[in-house]
Amino acid sequence: MATGTIELTLVTPERLLVREQVEELQIPGAEGYLGVLPGHAPLFSELKVGELGYRIADRWFWLSVAWGFVEVLPNQVRILAETAERASEIDVERATRARDRAEERISKGGNDIDYKRALVALERALIRLQVSQKGRDPAS
């Protein structure tokens, strides 16, 4: 198993969210989730909508992220996300309303519905709700 830490930097157009020395990451890449440990081979990937998790010692931290890019180097990971929120920052009521609206649009159907956009809205809302729950779970 790899030892040491990775310098994680996560930024959005509005702010720097994370600058930490971490021991492990789970990143939602364009082709699926990436597990990253110190010494990982270099890679560059698109970021998709999903949960981003990182571990410091025995504790996991979770964020909801959407779109952007990730650069992985052996001792550094840089993430440029269009949007990102820590679990503690997620407005659960707002995410629930967004989920309900998206589900309603999808179930209603019709020619005036943009299904792709509704599916993306549903995915984002579900990820935000999932991450907010992980942030409250003392085991994470």
Protein Blocks (a to p, Z undefined) as FASTA:
>chain_A
ZZdddddddddfkbcfbdcddfbdcdddfkbccdddehiacdddddddddddddehjbcc
ddddeehiddddfkbccdddfbdcdfklpcfklmmmmmmmmmmmmmngpjklcfklmmmm
mmmmmmmmmmmmmmmmmkZZ
